[in-house]
């Protein structure tokens, strides 16, 4: 499997054939990453800051699959409620799902070529679709807001037959089973952006109040990183994150006043070891670290 992934991502390791990116990587430990970034810019950036691939649409979520294809959530627009596509690196669409509500907010590929999708609108829901984009399971999600983009920000698989759902307007993280029953929930002090279930059973949550917190099953915060942990104001508009295999955390933030967005890698003892700075105001809606110093990141990514 590693050989297959290495072959697929070979061009990322060398940065061959791309154009220069606006991002610049910095690391006191000489760490270099290749990564996918989604949002106002949808692109794959190499370890040498080359743009290797672009997609000409604004996106809300995305990931590079084992095949090398890219799964993307497309923003809604005029007469289009948003959707999910799987595209090849040549831009050919081989899977698509058109949203059934007002917006599609996230997507995750599951085993069996199923796709987990969150949608906002009159009936916010989690949908699991098959390889043809046909819904197989629908989970209604109750929320207090009519704003489709604030109802559900992300939904991620938490365990077999369990889904972890982030609800910003309700300030809650809920764990649903596939029958729609809530098995666990946590009310956050600030609107949450994203949440994943860690191998230790705890839940890692990013909060718009510029905090990244780890919560245990009883709902107690057992670890956190805040702006006070840095000498500089790095945690403006903290959004999504990825848990690396070595335990490090990569997260996305933005300083709208300085018109700068960042991806930053932090150790568990809160040391900054890598960053990629972009001279744009809008933070990434999602990202995926693909390689580190020439080595592919083993999947699936926890993000």
C-alpha positions as CSV (number, residue, x, y, z in Angstrom):
1,X,0.0,0.0,0.0
2,X,2.8,2.4,0.8
3,X,4.5,1.8,-2.5
4,X,1.1,2.5,-4.2
5,X,0.7,5.8,-2.4
6,X,4.3,6.8,-3.1
7,X,3.8,6.2,-6.8
8,X,0.6,8.3,-6.8
9,X,2.2,11.2,-4.9
10,X,5.6,11.0,-6.5
11,X,5.3,14.4,-8.1
12,X,4.4,16.0,-4.8
13,X,7.7,15.0,-3.3
14,X,9.8,16.7,-5.9
15,X,7.6,19.7,-6.9
16,X,8.0,19.0,-10.6
17,X,6.1,20.8,-13.3
18,X,4.2,23.3,-11.1
19,X,4.1,27.1,-10.7
20,X,5.2,29.0,-7.6
21,X,2.6,29.2,-4.8
22,X,2.0,32.3,-2.7
23,X,2.6,30.2,0.4
24,X,6.1,30.0,1.9
25,X,7.0,27.2,4.3
26,X,9.2,27.8,7.4
27,X,10.5,25.3,9.9
28,X,13.2,25.4,12.5
29,X,13.4,21.6,12.2
30,X,13.6,21.7,8.3
31,X,10.2,20.1,8.0
32,X,8.6,20.3,4.5
33,X,5.0,19.3,3.7
34,X,3.0,18.8,0.5
35,X,-0.7,19.5,1.1
36,X,-4.1,20.0,-0.4
37,X,-5.9,23.2,0.4
38,X,-9.6,24.1,-0.2
39,X,-11.6,27.3,0.0
40,X,-11.2,30.4,-2.2
41,X,-8.2,28.5,-3.6
42,X,-8.4,24.8,-4.3
43,X,-4.9,23.5,-5.0
44,X,-2.2,20.9,-4.2
45,X,1.0,22.6,-3.1
46,X,4.3,20.7,-3.1
47,X,7.1,20.5,-0.5
48,X,8.9,23.1,-2.6
49,X,6.0,25.6,-2.6
50,X,4.9,24.7,-6.2
51,X,1.3,24.7,-7.2
52,X,1.0,21.2,-8.8
53,X,-2.8,21.1,-9.3
54,X,-5.7,23.5,-9.2
55,X,-9.5,23.1,-9.4
56,X,-11.4,26.1,-10.8
57,X,-14.2,26.2,-8.2
58,X,-14.5,27.4,-4.6
59,X,-14.7,24.5,-2.2
60,X,-15.7,23.8,1.4
61,X,-14.0,20.5,2.1
62,X,-11.8,18.0,0.3
63,X,-9.2,15.2,0.5
64,X,-6.9,13.3,-1.8
65,X,-8.0,9.6,-2.0
66,X,-5.7,6.6,-2.1
67,X,-6.3,6.5,-5.9
68,X,-4.8,10.0,-6.2
69,X,-8.2,11.4,-7.2
70,X,-9.5,14.3,-5.2
71,X,-12.9,14.4,-3.4
72,X,-14.2,17.9,-3.2
73,X,-17.3,19.7,-1.7
74,X,-18.4,22.5,-4.1
75,X,-19.9,25.7,-2.8
76,X,-23.5,26.5,-3.6
77,X,-24.4,29.0,-6.2
78,X,-27.2,30.3,-8.4
79,X,-29.5,27.4,-9.1
80,X,-27.0,25.0,-7.5
81,X,-27.3,23.8,-3.9
82,X,-23.7,22.6,-3.7
83,X,-22.5,19.1,-4.2
84,X,-19.6,16.6,-4.0
85,X,-17.4,15.5,-6.8
86,X,-14.5,13.1,-7.2
87,X,-12.1,14.3,-9.9
88,X,-9.0,12.9,-11.5
89,X,-5.8,14.9,-11.6
90,X,-6.7,15.7,-15.2
91,X,-10.0,17.2,-14.1
92,X,-12.3,14.4,-15.2
93,X,-15.3,13.9,-12.9
94,X,-15.9,10.2,-12.0
95,X,-18.4,10.7,-9.1
96,X,-20.8,13.4,-8.3
97,X,-23.6,14.1,-5.9
98,X,-26.0,17.1,-6.1
99,X,-27.1,18.5,-2.8
100,X,-30.7,18.0,-1.7
101,X,-30.8,21.0,0.6
102,X,-29.4,24.5,0.3
103,X,-25.7,23.8,0.9
104,X,-23.3,20.8,1.2
105,X,-20.9,21.5,4.0
106,X,-18.6,18.4,4.2
107,X,-17.8,15.0,2.7
108,X,-15.7,12.0,3.7
109,X,-15.1,8.8,1.7
110,X,-15.9,5.7,3.7
111,X,-15.0,2.0,3.2
112,X,-17.1,0.3,0.5
113,X,-16.9,3.4,-1.8
114,X,-19.6,5.1,0.3
115,X,-19.5,8.9,1.0
116,X,-20.6,10.6,4.2
117,X,-22.1,14.0,3.4
118,X,-23.4,16.8,5.6
119,X,-26.1,19.2,4.3
120,X,-27.7,22.4,5.5
121,X,-31.1,23.8,4.7
122,X,-34.8,23.3,5.6
123,X,-34.0,19.8,6.7
124,X,-30.4,19.6,7.8
125,X,-29.1,16.1,7.5
126,X,-26.3,13.6,7.3
127,X,-26.5,11.5,4.1
128,X,-24.5,8.4,3.2
129,X,-24.5,7.8,-0.6
130,X,-23.2,4.9,-2.7
131,X,-20.8,5.0,-5.6
132,X,-23.5,6.3,-7.9
133,X,-24.4,9.2,-5.6
134,X,-27.6,7.5,-4.5
135,X,-28.7,8.1,-0.9
136,X,-28.6,4.9,1.3
137,X,-28.9,6.4,4.8
138,X,-30.3,9.8,5.9
139,X,-29.9,11.1,9.5
140,X,-32.0,14.2,10.3
141,X,-30.1,16.7,12.4
142,X,-32.0,19.1,14.7
143,X,-30.6,22.6,15.0
144,X,-31.8,26.0,16.3
145,X,-30.7,28.1,13.2
146,X,-32.1,28.5,9.7
147,X,-28.6,29.5,8.4
148,X,-27.6,26.4,6.3
149,X,-23.9,27.1,6.6
150,X,-24.1,27.4,10.4
151,X,-26.2,24.3,11.0
152,X,-23.5,21.7,10.3
153,X,-19.9,22.6,9.6
154,X,-18.4,19.0,9.4
155,X,-19.4,15.4,9.9
156,X,-16.8,12.7,10.3
157,X,-17.0,9.0,11.0
158,X,-16.2,8.4,14.7
159,X,-16.5,4.6,14.9
160,X,-18.3,1.8,13.1
161,X,-21.8,3.0,12.5
162,X,-21.2,6.3,14.4
163,X,-20.9,9.8,13.1
164,X,-19.5,12.9,14.9
165,X,-21.3,16.0,13.8
166,X,-20.2,19.7,14.5
167,X,-23.1,22.2,14.9
168,X,-21.7,25.8,15.2
169,X,-24.9,27.6,15.9
170,X,-25.9,25.2,18.6
171,X,-22.4,25.2,20.1
172,X,-22.5,21.4,20.2
173,X,-20.7,18.3,19.1
174,X,-23.0,15.3,18.7
175,X,-22.3,11.6,18.1
176,X,-25.1,9.9,16.1
177,X,-25.6,6.3,15.2
178,X,-26.9,5.4,11.7
179,X,-30.5,5.2,13.1
180,X,-30.3,8.9,14.2
181,X,-30.0,8.3,17.9
182,X,-27.6,10.7,19.8
183,X,-25.2,8.7,21.9
184,X,-22.9,11.5,23.1
185,X,-22.9,15.3,23.0
186,X,-20.8,18.2,24.3
187,X,-21.8,21.8,24.5
188,X,-18.8,24.0,23.8
189,X,-18.0,27.4,25.3
190,X,-17.7,28.9,21.8
191,X,-19.0,27.8,18.4
192,X,-17.1,24.7,17.3
193,X,-15.7,24.4,13.8
194,X,-14.5,20.9,13.5
195,X,-14.2,17.7,15.7
196,X,-12.6,14.3,15.4
197,X,-12.6,11.3,17.6
198,X,-9.0,10.4,18.7
199,X,-7.7,6.8,19.1
200,X,-7.7,7.4,22.9
201,X,-11.5,7.9,22.8
202,X,-11.4,11.6,23.5
203,X,-12.6,14.2,21.1
204,X,-10.5,17.0,19.6
205,X,-12.4,20.2,18.8
206,X,-11.5,23.5,17.3
207,X,-13.4,26.5,18.6
208,X,-13.9,29.9,16.9
209,X,-12.9,31.5,20.2
210,X,-9.3,30.7,19.2
211,X,-8.9,27.5,21.1
212,X,-8.2,23.8,20.3
213,X,-9.4,21.5,23.0
214,X,-9.4,17.8,23.8
215,X,-12.6,16.7,25.6
216,X,-13.0,13.4,27.5
217,X,-16.2,11.2,27.5
218,X,-17.5,13.1,30.5
219,X,-17.3,16.4,28.7
220,X,-14.3,17.8,30.6
221,X,-11.5,19.6,28.8
222,X,-8.3,17.7,29.5
223,X,-5.9,19.5,27.2
224,X,-6.0,22.8,25.2
225,X,-4.0,25.3,23.3
226,X,-5.0,28.9,23.3
227,X,-3.6,32.3,22.2
228,X,-1.8,32.6,25.5
229,X,0.5,29.7,24.5
230,X,2.1,31.9,21.8
231,X,4.2,35.1,21.9
232,X,2.5,36.2,18.7
233,X,-1.2,36.2,17.8
234,X,-1.2,33.1,15.7
235,X,-4.7,31.7,16.5
236,X,-6.9,34.3,14.8
237,X,-9.9,32.6,13.2
238,X,-8.8,29.1,14.1
239,X,-10.7,26.6,11.9
240,X,-9.8,23.1,10.8
241,X,-6.9,20.8,11.8
242,X,-5.2,17.5,11.2
243,X,-3.8,15.0,13.7
244,X,-0.4,13.7,12.5
245,X,0.8,10.1,13.1
246,X,3.5,11.4,15.5
247,X,0.9,13.2,17.6
248,X,1.6,16.7,16.2
249,X,-1.3,18.9,15.3
250,X,-1.5,21.0,12.1
251,X,-4.2,23.7,12.1
252,X,-5.4,26.5,9.9
253,X,-5.8,30.1,11.1
254,X,-6.1,33.6,9.6
255,X,-5.4,37.2,10.6
256,X,-7.9,39.2,8.6
257,X,-6.3,42.5,9.6
258,X,-2.9,41.5,8.3
259,X,-4.5,39.6,5.3
260,X,-2.5,36.5,6.2
261,X,-3.6,32.9,6.6
262,X,-1.4,30.1,8.0
263,X,-1.1,26.4,8.3
264,X,0.8,25.6,11.5
265,X,2.2,22.5,13.0
266,X,2.4,22.2,16.8
267,X,3.8,19.5,19.0
268,X,1.7,18.3,22.0
269,X,3.9,20.3,24.3
270,X,2.9,23.4,22.2
271,X,6.1,24.0,20.2
272,X,5.7,25.4,16.8
273,X,7.7,23.3,14.3
274,X,6.3,24.3,10.9
275,X,4.2,26.9,9.2
276,X,3.1,27.8,5.7
277,X,2.1,31.5,5.4
278,X,-0.1,32.8,2.6
279,X,-0.7,36.5,1.8
280,X,-4.5,36.1,1.6
281,X,-7.1,37.1,4.0
282,X,-9.4,34.1,3.8
283,X,-8.4,31.0,5.8
284,X,-8.6,27.6,4.2
285,X,-11.9,25.9,4.7
286,X,-10.0,22.5,4.9
287,X,-6.6,21.1,4.1
288,X,-4.8,17.8,4.1
289,X,-1.1,17.2,4.7
290,X,0.0,14.7,2.1
291,X,3.8,14.2,2.5
292,X,6.5,15.1,5.0
293,X,10.1,15.4,3.7
294,X,9.5,13.0,0.9
295,X,7.4,10.5,2.8
296,X,3.7,10.0,2.2
297,X,1.4,10.4,5.1
298,X,-0.3,7.1,5.9
299,X,-4.0,7.3,5.6
300,X,-6.7,7.7,6.3
301,X,-5.9,11.2,7.6
302,X,-7.5,12.2,11.0
303,X,-8.9,15.6,10.1
